[in-house]
């Protein structure tokens, strides 16, 4: 078996017979995911659709998605990494301490049954959400589920895919990855990319107060990030580029209204399975695009003497 752990939603629809949702609530957060891509649709190798699939939900509480699951595994908060590590050990037939299992909120029988089902699957997929990637462990949890999927490829075909949040979240990751080799948490301060989640990630930088200025493009961290991050953004010079007024706009020093990509500006959006979708504008607008604004800022900074840039004497008005 190969070690590839990514795929498209088309592959899931046509082939997946074992589906695991971990730390997500697609019934409420991704309402079309069940019916169009993963659970209900009939595919080439799953002609009966839902009847040919087993769905497992792993979460700390029973959500509406649990009603659609065949198996619901309720784990204790913050124990995702431990459960994934135990599953990896069981996949490799390694001994596991039962007392460590009991600390997760699950039993050995539940975890062993899960492993047996995964090994018997013809095509399995992990869909993991922010309940896994943004809780205790963060990027280590994501690494653990990706590693588990890769190790299951020694027995069957298994892949993993994050359940993304708002539109085109995947786009930034894809672009950064093909340009630098890293998907996020990248530092360019030395003139080359350095990758270290937990040190260079946005939330960590803001919580520590390392950033003394911020440029926000098409995002609203003021509505989603922890309060210490929001407080720091309010203290420093923050510039927001967005088609509409957001929570972050209200605390920013500068807000620049831009054209809405896909409505009044061309561009490319990426689905959560990294399939690019070209966008053609349907309406005309007098607002500039994000690209035009960034280029004007870049040209303005490049035209200033080095001593003015490094001394911090440039203001937003000068730019």
ROVO-799682 format. One line per 4 residues: number of its first residue (from 1); their letters; for each residue x, y, z of C-alpha. Coordinates in nm, 2 decimals. Each point is the difference from the previous one (the first is absolute). Layout:
<zanus>
NUM = A = X,Y,Z  ...
</zanus>
This chain:
<zanus>
1 = XXXX = 0.00,0.00,0.00  0.11,0.36,-0.07  0.06,0.26,0.27  -0.21,0.28,-0.15
5 = XXXX = -0.24,0.13,0.26  -0.19,0.27,-0.21  -0.27,-0.04,-0.26  -0.29,0.19,-0.16
9 = XXXX = -0.36,0.00,0.11  -0.08,-0.18,-0.33  0.22,-0.29,0.11  -0.18,-0.01,0.34
13 = XXXX = -0.34,0.00,-0.17  0.09,-0.28,-0.23  0.21,-0.22,0.22  -0.02,0.06,0.38
17 = XXXX = -0.18,-0.26,0.20  0.13,0.10,0.35  -0.03,0.36,0.10  0.13,0.15,0.33
21 = XXXX = -0.09,0.36,0.10  0.23,0.11,0.28  -0.05,0.32,0.20  -0.26,0.14,-0.24
25 = XXXX = -0.38,0.04,-0.04  -0.07,-0.01,-0.37  -0.38,-0.03,0.05  0.00,0.37,0.11
29 = XXXX = 0.34,0.14,-0.12  0.02,-0.17,-0.35  -0.37,-0.10,-0.07  0.06,-0.11,-0.36
33 = XXXX = 0.30,-0.22,0.09  -0.22,-0.30,0.09  -0.23,0.02,-0.29  0.22,0.10,-0.28
37 = XXXX = 0.35,-0.13,0.07  0.05,-0.26,0.26  -0.28,-0.19,0.17  -0.31,-0.02,-0.22
41 = XXXX = 0.11,0.02,-0.36  0.02,-0.32,-0.21  0.34,-0.06,-0.16  0.17,-0.24,-0.24
45 = XXXX = 0.13,-0.23,0.28  -0.29,0.08,0.25  -0.30,-0.04,-0.22  -0.25,-0.01,0.29
49 = XXXX = 0.13,0.33,0.15  -0.07,0.02,0.37  -0.07,-0.37,0.03  0.36,-0.08,-0.12
53 = XXXX = 0.16,0.24,0.25  0.09,0.00,0.37  0.02,0.34,0.17  0.19,0.06,0.33
57 = XXXX = -0.02,0.33,0.19  0.27,0.08,0.26  -0.08,0.30,0.21  -0.01,0.12,0.36
61 = XXXX = -0.38,0.05,0.00  -0.30,-0.14,-0.19  -0.09,0.24,-0.28  -0.26,-0.03,-0.28
65 = XXXX = 0.26,-0.18,-0.21  -0.02,-0.29,0.25  -0.35,-0.08,-0.12  0.14,-0.08,-0.34
69 = XXXX = 0.29,-0.22,0.13  0.02,-0.38,0.03  0.25,0.03,0.29  0.04,0.30,0.23
73 = XXXX = 0.32,0.02,0.21  -0.02,0.26,0.27  0.34,0.08,0.13  0.11,0.22,0.28
77 = XXXX = 0.10,0.36,-0.09  0.36,0.04,-0.09  0.06,-0.37,-0.04  0.01,-0.01,-0.38
81 = XXXX = 0.38,-0.05,-0.03  -0.01,-0.29,0.25  -0.28,-0.18,-0.18  0.18,0.04,-0.34
85 = XXXX = 0.32,-0.13,0.15  -0.18,-0.30,0.15  -0.16,-0.07,-0.34  0.34,0.01,-0.16
89 = XXXX = 0.13,-0.25,0.25  -0.29,-0.23,-0.05  0.04,0.02,-0.38  0.36,-0.12,0.04
93 = XXXX = -0.11,-0.27,0.26  0.20,0.17,0.27  -0.09,-0.04,0.37  -0.21,0.27,0.16
97 = XXXX = -0.04,0.09,0.37  -0.37,-0.03,0.08  0.02,0.27,0.27  0.11,0.24,-0.27
101 = XXXX = -0.30,-0.10,-0.21  -0.25,0.06,0.29  0.13,0.36,0.03  -0.13,0.07,-0.35
105 = XXXX = -0.36,-0.07,0.07  0.00,-0.31,-0.22  0.05,-0.37,0.05  0.26,-0.23,-0.15
109 = XXXX = -0.28,-0.20,-0.17  -0.13,0.32,-0.17  0.35,0.09,-0.13  0.08,-0.35,-0.11
113 = XXXX = -0.33,-0.03,-0.18  0.08,0.34,-0.17  0.34,-0.13,-0.12  -0.15,-0.33,-0.13
117 = XXXX = -0.26,0.18,-0.20  0.26,0.24,-0.14  0.22,-0.28,-0.11  -0.29,-0.18,-0.17
121 = XXXX = -0.11,0.31,-0.19  0.06,0.01,-0.38  0.04,0.38,0.01  0.00,0.21,0.32
125 = XXXX = 0.01,0.37,0.06  0.05,0.22,0.31  -0.17,0.34,-0.01  0.13,0.20,0.29
129 = XXXX = -0.12,0.34,0.12  0.10,0.28,0.23  -0.10,-0.21,0.30  0.32,-0.20,-0.08
133 = XXXX = 0.23,0.26,-0.15  -0.07,0.30,0.22  -0.02,-0.17,0.35  0.28,-0.11,0.23
137 = XXXX = 0.27,-0.15,-0.22  -0.10,0.21,-0.31  0.24,-0.08,-0.29  0.12,-0.32,0.18
141 = XXXX = -0.35,-0.13,-0.01  -0.02,0.06,-0.37  0.34,-0.17,-0.05  -0.12,-0.30,0.20
145 = XXXX = -0.32,-0.05,-0.21  0.21,0.04,-0.32  0.25,-0.25,0.13  -0.27,-0.25,0.09
149 = XXXX = -0.15,0.03,-0.35  0.35,-0.06,-0.15  0.06,-0.31,0.22  -0.34,-0.15,-0.08
153 = XXXX = 0.11,0.00,-0.37  0.21,-0.31,0.09  -0.33,-0.18,0.03  -0.25,0.18,-0.22
157 = XXXX = -0.06,0.34,-0.17  -0.05,0.28,0.25  0.01,0.38,-0.05  -0.05,0.31,0.22
161 = XXXX = -0.15,0.34,-0.07  -0.06,0.31,0.22  -0.35,0.13,0.02  0.07,0.36,-0.09
165 = XXXX = -0.18,0.31,0.14  -0.10,0.30,-0.20  0.06,0.03,-0.38  0.34,-0.05,-0.16
169 = XXXX = 0.18,-0.08,0.32  0.18,-0.27,-0.20  0.12,0.26,-0.25  0.26,0.16,0.23
173 = XXXX = 0.13,-0.34,0.11  0.04,-0.12,-0.36  0.17,0.31,-0.12  0.24,0.01,0.29
177 = XXXX = 0.08,-0.37,-0.05  0.09,0.02,-0.36  0.20,0.32,0.05  0.19,-0.10,0.32
181 = XXXX = -0.07,-0.37,0.07  -0.19,0.10,0.32  -0.38,0.05,0.04  -0.02,0.25,0.29
185 = XXXX = 0.20,0.14,0.30  0.27,0.14,-0.23  0.26,0.26,0.10  0.18,0.20,-0.28
189 = XXXX = 0.19,0.24,0.24  0.34,-0.15,-0.10  -0.07,0.02,-0.37  -0.09,-0.36,-0.04
193 = XXXX = -0.30,-0.20,0.13  0.02,-0.17,0.34  -0.28,-0.23,0.12  -0.08,-0.06,0.37
197 = XXXX = -0.36,-0.03,0.11  -0.04,0.12,0.36  0.27,0.26,-0.05  -0.09,0.17,-0.33
201 = XXXX = -0.37,-0.07,-0.01  -0.22,0.31,0.01  -0.17,-0.06,0.33  0.32,-0.08,0.18
205 = XXXX = 0.17,0.31,-0.14  -0.29,0.22,0.11  -0.04,-0.15,0.34  0.37,0.05,0.07
209 = XXXX = -0.02,0.36,-0.13  0.29,-0.06,-0.25  -0.18,0.18,-0.29  0.01,0.38,0.00
213 = XXXX = -0.22,0.04,-0.32  -0.25,-0.21,-0.19  -0.14,-0.02,-0.35  -0.32,-0.20,-0.02
217 = XXXX = -0.12,-0.11,-0.34  -0.35,-0.15,-0.05  -0.02,-0.14,0.36  -0.17,0.10,0.32
221 = XXXX = 0.22,-0.11,0.29  -0.18,0.24,0.23  -0.30,-0.23,-0.02  0.17,-0.33,0.04
225 = XXXX = 0.34,0.03,0.19  0.05,-0.02,0.37  -0.06,0.33,0.19  0.38,0.06,0.07
229 = XXXX = 0.06,0.00,-0.38  -0.29,0.24,-0.05  0.13,0.23,0.27  0.35,0.01,-0.15
233 = XXXX = -0.14,0.08,-0.35  -0.18,0.29,0.16  0.32,0.13,0.15  0.22,-0.01,-0.32
237 = XXXX = -0.04,0.16,-0.34  -0.24,-0.24,-0.17  -0.10,0.04,-0.37  -0.30,-0.19,-0.14
241 = XXXX = -0.07,-0.07,-0.37  -0.36,-0.13,-0.03  -0.31,0.06,-0.21  -0.21,0.06,0.31
245 = XXXX = 0.03,0.13,0.35  0.10,-0.28,0.25  0.07,-0.03,0.37  0.37,0.04,-0.09
249 = XXXX = -0.08,0.32,-0.20  -0.14,0.16,0.31  0.32,-0.04,0.20  0.23,0.07,-0.29
253 = XXXX = 0.18,0.33,-0.06  -0.06,-0.02,-0.38  -0.28,-0.18,-0.20  0.02,-0.01,-0.38
257 = XXXX = -0.31,-0.12,-0.18  0.09,-0.23,-0.28  -0.19,-0.17,-0.29  -0.17,-0.33,0.09
261 = XXXX = 0.19,-0.29,-0.16  -0.23,-0.20,-0.22  -0.27,0.27,0.00  0.17,0.31,-0.12
265 = XXXX = 0.36,-0.12,-0.04  0.16,-0.30,-0.17  0.20,-0.26,0.19  0.04,-0.36,0.10
269 = XXXX = -0.16,-0.18,0.30  0.10,-0.34,0.12  -0.25,-0.26,0.13  0.09,-0.19,0.32
273 = XXXX = 0.14,-0.28,-0.21  0.24,0.25,-0.17  -0.18,0.00,-0.33  0.04,0.36,-0.15
277 = XXXX = -0.31,0.18,-0.12  0.05,0.30,-0.24  -0.23,0.29,0.10  -0.15,0.24,-0.26
281 = XXXX = -0.14,0.33,0.12  -0.37,0.06,-0.07  -0.02,0.36,0.11  0.20,0.32,-0.06
285 = XXXX = 0.15,0.19,0.29  0.21,0.31,0.07  0.18,-0.16,0.28  0.36,-0.13,-0.06
289 = XXXX = 0.08,-0.37,0.04  0.22,-0.14,0.28  0.28,-0.05,-0.25  -0.01,0.36,-0.12
293 = XXXX = 0.01,0.13,0.36  0.29,-0.23,0.09  0.20,0.10,-0.31  -0.05,0.37,0.08
297 = XXXX = 0.12,-0.05,0.36  0.30,-0.19,-0.13  0.09,0.26,-0.25  -0.04,0.28,0.26
301 = XXXX = 0.22,-0.17,0.25  0.26,-0.09,-0.27  0.02,0.37,-0.11  0.10,0.12,0.35
305 = XXXX = 0.36,0.02,0.12  0.12,-0.29,0.21  0.07,0.22,0.30  -0.36,0.12,0.01
309 = XXXX = -0.14,-0.35,-0.02  0.23,-0.15,0.27  -0.04,0.30,0.23  -0.38,-0.04,0.01
313 = XXXX = -0.06,0.36,-0.12  -0.25,-0.11,-0.27  -0.37,0.05,0.08  -0.31,-0.15,-0.16
317 = XXX = -0.06,0.35,-0.16  0.34,-0.01,-0.16  -0.07,-0.35,-0.14
</zanus>
